[in-house]
Amino acid sequence: MLKGSYVALITPMLASGEIDFASLERLVRFHLEAGTDGLVVLGTTAEAATLEQDEQIAIVKAVCQQVAGAIPVIVGNGANSTKAAVDKTRLLANLPVDGFLTVTPYYNKPMQKGMKLHFQAIAAATDKPILLYNVPGRTAVDLLPETVAELAKVPNIVGIKEATGSLERLQDLKDCCPADFALFSGDDGSSAEFLLAGGHGVISVTANVAPAQIAAVVQAAAVQNADRCRSLDAQLQPLHQELFVEANPIPVKWALAHMGLITSDFVRLPLTTLEPIHQAGIEQALEHASIDF
């Protein structure tokens, strides 16, 4: 089972807009040293929607080469066209990735039947493990637990990143899915309670800047040390809030640049760089979490 502390990795870019591979290498090393259990690349936080196909392939190749099997590399393969998602899956499956994170088809607003057929088609295109990704706030559709339960019958659909922030939703998933179906939180603010209520891991935006701290929260929850888990999470709560004061990944890229881990906080249009009014709040949240910069 996939489990533990995974980071929804950003894609560092130069001020010119090109991919900053030197910073990418620095970030991957940062996570390997900090105890991150796995990397998720080409997801929402990676600005995958604005990355060209050749850029996506180059990023995945660079990360996989550096990681060299030390921790899993999960790759975003979603699209709002089933054919496009299948084609992307087949292309990326040729690389040494450990699995895929597949977002619900956005904008089209399909019914539950359409989403089930969409995910089944993608799963049939690869033998690698697939994590479903439900994030209604981004996609305008909600993959319901009963649909997830049907998809859990597909051998290589092994879990879900659930980003509703609802603990009731977690319980519904636990009730209807197999015990070995991996349940990941995709909502940093509620992730500690998600873990203590029986979740298996997190795919975290905050882990970009606080990987060791997020890993410690996950480890405390895994042994049901609720007091330690909540105490560690309390230090991170301001950061969980401030990193979403503008659309992700605008704030977290600013924070990483402020920490000196990337050379620029450049984001591709239609996103724009962080408004100055929000910078002090992020600085204070980093200080509250005892993060050096």
N, C-alpha and C positions, 0 to 999 in steps of 0.2 A: 504493500500500500504506500502511495505517496503521502507524506506527512511532514510536518515541521514548519520551519520559517522560510518562506520563499519571498523573494523580492520581485516586485513588478518593475523591472529595470528600465530606467530612462534611456533615451538615445542621445548621447552628448553630440553637440554640433558646434562647429566653429562659427565665428561671427559672420562668416561668408555664407553660412547655411549648409556647408558640406559636413559629412559625418566626421566627427573627431575621434579617430581610432586610437590615438594615444590616450585620450581621456577614458575611452571605453576600456582599454586594457587596465588603466589605473582603478577604475570602478570594480571590475571583476576581481582584481587582486584584493581590493578592500573587502569584498564580500567573502572571498575564500579565507582571508585571515580573521574575519569577524565571526565566523561560525554560521553564516547563512547556509541553510540546508539545500536550497535550489534557486535557480535563476529562471525567471519568466521574461523572455525577450519578445519583441514585436507585439506587445499588448497595447492597451489604451495609453498607458503611461509612457510607452516608447514612441508615441506619435506614429504608430504604424499606418494610420490612414493617409499620411503625407509622405511616406517612404516609397520610393520607386522599387520595382522588383529586384533590380540588380543591387540596390543598397541593402535590401532585406537579406538577400543571400550572402552578401559580403559580411554583414553584421553577425549572422548566425555562424558562418564559417569562423570568424575571428573569435567569437565567444567559445565555441566548441573546441577549437584548437587550444585556447588558453586553459580551459577547464580540464580538458583531457580526461573526462570521466570521473573527476574528483567528486562532483555533485551533479544532480540532474539539471539538464537544460530543457526547459519546456518552451515551446514556440507558439505564438499566436497565429492561428490559421483561419480566422473567421472572415466572413464577408456576408453581405446581405443578398448576394446571389449564390444559390446552392452550387451552380456550376463553377463559379469563380472560387468558392471555398474548396471544392473538390480538387480543382486544378492546382490551387496553391498548396494543398495538402500533399498531393503527389509530388510536386516539385520539391518541397521542403523535406519530405520523407527520405529523399536521397542523401540528405546531410546527416551527420551523426548526432541527431537530436534524440532526446529520451521520451518525448511525448508532445502533445499539443494541447493548447488552451483554446477552446472554440466558443466564441461569443454567440449569443442569440442573434438571429438576423434582424438587423436594425432598419428602421425607417419604413420597411414594407408592412409592418404590423401583422404578421401572419397569425393564424389561429394555432391552437395547441397541436392539431394534427399536422399542420404545415411545418412547425418547428420539429416535431418528432421525425418526420420524413427527411427534413433537412439534415439533422444530426446523424440519422441512420445512413444517409448517402455519404456523408463525410467519413464516418467510421468505416464504411466498406472500402474506402479508398486507401486505407493504411492498416498495417497490423500493429502500429505503435499505440500506446495508451492515449486516451483522450479525456481531458477534463472539460466538462461543460462549464459555461460562464454565463451566469444570470445577473444582469445589471440593469434593471428597469429604468433607472435614472438616466442612463445613456442611450438606451435602445428603444424605449417606448413599448416594449413587450416584456411579459413576465412569464418565465418558464415555471409552470406550477408543479408542485411535488408529485402529483399523480403522473404527470408526463415524464418527470425525472425517473420515477420508478419503472416506467416502461422502458426508458432508454438504458437504465441500469442493467437490463437483461442482455444488452449487446456486450459481448465479451470484452471488447477493448474500450468501452466507455466506463471509466474506473472511478469517476468522482465529479465533483462540482465546486466551482468557486461561486459562492452565494453572496451577493453584494447588496441584498436588500436591507441589511442591518437588523433583521427581525429574528429574535430568539424563538418566537413561535414558529417561524418558517423552519428553523433548524430542527425543532422537535418534530415537525411534520415530515421532514426528510428522513430523520432517524427512524420514524415509525414505519415508513413505507419502502425504504431502501435497504439493501443487504448490509450486514455489519461491516463488511470490508469495503464498502463504497466510501471513498475519501470525501470528507466534508471540509472544505476550506472557506474561511471567512475572507471576503473581499471588501470588508468595511472596517477600516482601522479603528474607528471610534468605539465599536462594539466587539472587537475581536477577542479581547480578554474574556468577556462573559461568554462569548461563543465557544471558546476553547474549554472553559470550565463546565459548560453545559454539554460537552461531549464532542465538540468539533476536533478535527484531526490536525489542522494547521491553518496558516494564514498565507495569503498572497498580498503583500503589503506595499503600499506606497511609502509609508514612513520608514520602512526598512532601507530605503535608499540612503537616508542620512543617519539612521540609528540601527544598523544591522545587529550589533551585539545586544542592544537593549531589547529589540523585538525577539531575538532568539532566546533571551533569558525569560521573557514573558511566556513564550511557548513552552520552554522546558519546565517552568514552574507549574504551568497548567497540566502538563503531561503527567506529573506526579501528584496532581491534585493538591498542590500547596497554594490554596486560594489566597491566603493572606499575602504571600510573596508576589504572586501573580498580579493581584490588584494594586499592591504597593508600587511595583515596577511600572504598571500601566498608568498609574496616577501621574507619574513623572512625565509620561509621554502624551497625556491627554491634550495639553495645549498645542503640542506639535500636530497631533491628529487633526485638530481643528484648523490650525493656521495653514497647513499644507493643502487645504481645500478652500481657502478664502477666495481664490480664483480657480478657474477650470484647471484640473489636473492635466498636464504636469507643470503648469506655469510656476506655481510656488516652489515645488520641490527642485526644479532646475535652478531657480534663483538661490535656494538654500545650498545646493551642492556647489554652485559657483562661489558663493560667499564663504564656504568652507575650504575652497581651494582644490576641490576634487575634480572639477571640470573647468575648462578655460573660459567658457561663455555660457550665459543662460539663454542663448538663442532658442526660440521656438518658431516653427514654420507657420506661416499664415494658413488658415485664418486665426490662429492663436497669436497673441502678442505678449511681450515680456511683462513682468510683474509691475504693477503700478507702485510708485514710490511710497504711497500711503500705507501699504501693507508690509513694507520691509521691516519696520521696527517690531511688529508683532511676531514675525517669524524669528527674528534675532532673539527676542525674549523667550520664545518657546524652545529654541535650541539651548539657551542658557538653563532653562528650567529642567531640561532633560540631561544636563551636564555633558553636552556635546562640545568638544573643543573645535574652535575655528579661529 
